[in-house]
């Protein structure tokens, strides 16, 4: 009897179909579901504030907004449901998508920071039913393919303030992570053994990002960032280098996208701010290596975000402000040949600072919907809580 090697090969990097899935089914193909490198505050504003946010990892120039030493930690819980041509499923998971430590160098117009964020996520479990005939007799089988892991982004960044209106910054990113994959076949005829096959993929690469934040007037802020991700090396069971081939051989290099982001923030009054941003990534650079393995491939993505923040107390702007956000984006990795997957969402949240601003929390509650054509769809509630500590405080 053959082991389910074909199932494992299909799932290691490129393809999978199933009747049920844990986490997002749009993270099964390619490198997984792209992460959002954002703080809880930015998530509550639909992601629009991320290019201005020193507690997010999009723009190194935004580190200049950290006016004192800051440590920030986020936790996200997800409750979702998915539909595809083979059935329906529900999912629930918890992750820690953003951690940051940073602040200004005393007496210098320089701020530094180190952060961890989720670059892509490949946590899933797929179950499919079928028929096999190992001895010429049809037997019903149930195949399970599981993956745990993804690619993490460790960023070392610095910003420099030029006068009171302009900040520039640069950062070095280290991409690393792994996928622990397992495939098992269960036979309805219990006289057959249920074979198990497992493998691990590891990832490594480096990236560079630069950015700027400019405030020409009190009522207007502009920000932009550029990130060049280059390539990521993929090894199976931590062995070898080379071209992207079947996992029975060495897995090699996958091209990663260049990211361009821009944003504008308007402050028409002391209580209200309005933010809008766009993010573009040319994920199509990974298309040829994915199509070479028979997958539908990858496409460029474009994201648009908008958010509104309303301050309830001008004297204490960080005491439970009201935050609302929306976003719409395309997704890079196809489940089928067309059309391109799409994601939309809306969010709201708030936060509070206490103990002379030495501690604080922010939260975001988001509803996200993803789909590709009429065959694949899913929706989820995402709850993010961010805890922050500022030993120096911000107020007397």
PyMOL commands that set and color helices and strands:
alter all, ss='L'
color gray80, all
select helices_A, chain A and resi 5-13+25-27+40-44+50-52+60-65+283-291+314-316
alter helices_A, ss='H'
color red, helices_A
select strands_A, chain A and resi 20-21+33-34+70-84+87-95+98-104+110-121+124-132+139-162+166-187+196-217+220-228+231-236+253-255+258-266+272-281+301-310+322-330+342-354+359-372+376-389
alter strands_A, ss='S'
color yellow, strands_A
deselect
rebuild
show_as cartoon
